Amino acid sequence: MKFSNPVLSGCYPDPSICRVGNDYYLVNSSFNYYPGIPIFHSSDLVNWTQIGHVLTRESQLPLGTKTSGGGAFSFTGIYAPTLRYRGGRFYLITTNVQHGGNFIVTADRPEGPWSEPVWLEWGGIDPSLMFDEDGKVYVTGTGGGDELPGIYQAEMDPDTGAILTERRLIWEGTGGSYPEGPHLYRIADWYYLLIAEGGTEFGHMVTIARSKEPYGPFQSCPSNPILSNRSTGLPIQATGHADFVEAHDGSWWAVYLGIRPLGYPFYHHLGRETFLIQITWSDDGWPVIGYDGKAQLEIEGPSFYEGSLGKCEGICRDDFNSESLNLHWNYLRNPVPEAYSLTRRPGWLTLLGMEQGLDGTERQTFVGQRQRHLECKVSALLDFEPTRDGEEAGLTIYMNEKGHYEIAVTRIDGVKTVLFRRRIGSLWKVEREETIPVGSILLSIAADATTYVFAFTLNGKEETELGRGECFYLSSEVAGGFTGVYVGLYASGNGIPSDSPAQFDYFDYRTN
């Protein structure tokens, strides 16, 4: 039975996968969003359900704040985790590029709780673990500092974090830029070293080498790159950063990141997404990925795949009736707990604005979720009566500090106002303002592949369009960074912490 990629749409880059029996678990990079590293479960490799986050405490995930070392941008935070299972325990290794470098956390259950970090004396990024048959454990990662570009490796103790042998350069790749994202596997009599090269943009590719020994010398596959859609017109591009898994029926699969570019020049704004692809093996023992090394949107699924289940189609609604937010919500950096409440007004999410707005690089009052569909509409009912000029709250389409649009309620010269504003790089402009009465307001953002439309509704009357913004300006190609677009609820005092509660009754994410 065929299925349509991606298996995780929206900003879910750098996938890593492991199997435990007939169950599969997958994690992704989370950068400056909190909680960190979403973790998913599947029984068929196609349908994935989020079961938690790996990093759920600030002690595990310090991000950019004034008290912990300066500002932050969407290039920082958590990079490229690797998930593995051994002896009844889950191990996850990753990099916090802003605070502390590489570390390991462990858990008995994938949904957690996960341990405090064990910090490593290990440079570079993109660390990976391989548990060998003889009991040795290898850490593999990229070069760092003044080292030559390439893949480095040593033996280690994953429980204490001790590096047990010298750090050795084991492969420089095939000549592409930025050799990274390594995974070492032992399959039959060979050690296979899988990496990404070419940068994580349109030249991205997957290459592989093998050796009879864990440190090499590694022989490059004669068919490298074994996965790349570069210089083609295929709808998936920037394919790379893959991880292999042997399924419980004996078939082999890989998860990898890719993008779905639009227009020309190409742009993408949903972020790097997670795709699935089949692997076969040549007679001489090399993996053959996809269709002659190319990735397609629609492919034949595993033998045990029986159809798509439970994907968000129609309306996905949050009524804020629980004691905690659903797992698909994230804060931007470490949240200040006092700024968020689900109990102050039961059935509503209450936000208190921090002094910084969406342009800031410190703690802000923001909670959002990934935009997962090119065509969708989000809406939220807001009850907010600002008591001084400058206080605001509303709905934002947010790529990063230098790329976002918002529709918000504020107070200007003592008058309650709804506005539409755009931030594009150093350019900032309020496009339109409308005076509104006391009472709740329904804010909405409708998206298609090229445009966001911002509108509001008062007292159940006809919707009023307030402005439009191009998706292109929130793309990675324009705004930069490694993330994708989020839709968020936010509040700000714009220079002074706000005392006026912004209360959201519900949030709808509609796909048709």
Stockholm file with secondary structure:
# STOCKHOLM 1.0

chainA/1-512         MKFSNPVLSGCYPDPSICRVGNDYYLVNSSFNYYPGIPIFHSSDLVNWTQIGHVLTRESQLPLGTKTSGGGAFSFTGIYAPTLRYRGGRFYLITTNVQHGGNFIVTADRPEGPWSEPVWLEWGGIDPSLMFDEDGKVYVTGTGGGDELPGIYQAEMDPDTGAILTERRLIWEGTGGSYPEGPHLYRIADWYYLLIAEGGTEFGHMVTIARSKEPYGPFQSCPSNPILSNRSTGLPIQATGHADFVEAHDGSWWAVYLGIRPLGYPFYHHLGRETFLIQITWSDDGWPVIGYDGKAQLEIEGPSFYEGSLGKCEGICRDDFNSESLNLHWNYLRNPVPEAYSLTRRPGWLTLLGMEQGLDGTERQTFVGQRQRHLECKVSALLDFEPTRDGEEAGLTIYMNEKGHYEIAVTRIDGVKTVLFRRRIGSLWKVEREETIPVGSILLSIAADATTYVFAFTLNGKEETELGRGECFYLSSEVAGGFTGVYVGLYASGNGIPSDSPAQFDYFDYRTN
#=GR chainA/1-512 SS CEEESCSBCSSCCSCEEEEETTEEEEECCCBTEESEEEEEEESSSSSCEEEEEEECSTTTCCCSCGGGTSCCCTTCSEEEEEEEEETTEEEEEEEETTTTEEEEEEESSTTSCCCCCEECSCCSSCCEEEECTTSCEEEEEECCTTSCSSEEEEEBCTTTCCBCSCCEEEECCSSCSSCEEEEEEEETTEEEEEEEESCSSTTCEEEEEEESSTTCCCEECTTCCSBCCTTSCCSCEEEEEEEEEECTTSCEEEEEEEECCBTTTTBCCSCCEEEEEEEEECTTSCEEETBTTBCCSEEECCTTCCCCCSCCCSEEEECCCSSSCCTTCEEESSCCGGGEESTTTTTSEEECCBSCCTTCSSCCEEEEEECCCSSEEEEEEEECCCCSTTCEEEEEEEEETTEEEEEEEEEETTEEEEEEEEEETTEEEEEEEEECCSSCEEEEEEECSSEEEEEEESTTCCCEEEEEEEGGGGSHHHHCSSCCCEEEEEEECTTSCCCSCEEEEEEEEECC
#=GC SS_cons         CEEESCSBCSSCCSCEEEEETTEEEEECCCBTEESEEEEEEESSSSSCEEEEEEECSTTTCCCSCGGGTSCCCTTCSEEEEEEEEETTEEEEEEEETTTTEEEEEEESSTTSCCCCCEECSCCSSCCEEEECTTSCEEEEEECCTTSCSSEEEEEBCTTTCCBCSCCEEEECCSSCSSCEEEEEEEETTEEEEEEEESCSSTTCEEEEEEESSTTCCCEECTTCCSBCCTTSCCSCEEEEEEEEEECTTSCEEEEEEEECCBTTTTBCCSCCEEEEEEEEECTTSCEEETBTTBCCSEEECCTTCCCCCSCCCSEEEECCCSSSCCTTCEEESSCCGGGEESTTTTTSEEECCBSCCTTCSSCCEEEEEECCCSSEEEEEEEECCCCSTTCEEEEEEEEETTEEEEEEEEEETTEEEEEEEEEETTEEEEEEEEECCSSCEEEEEEECSSEEEEEEESTTCCCEEEEEEEGGGGSHHHHCSSCCCEEEEEEECTTSCCCSCEEEEEEEEECC
//
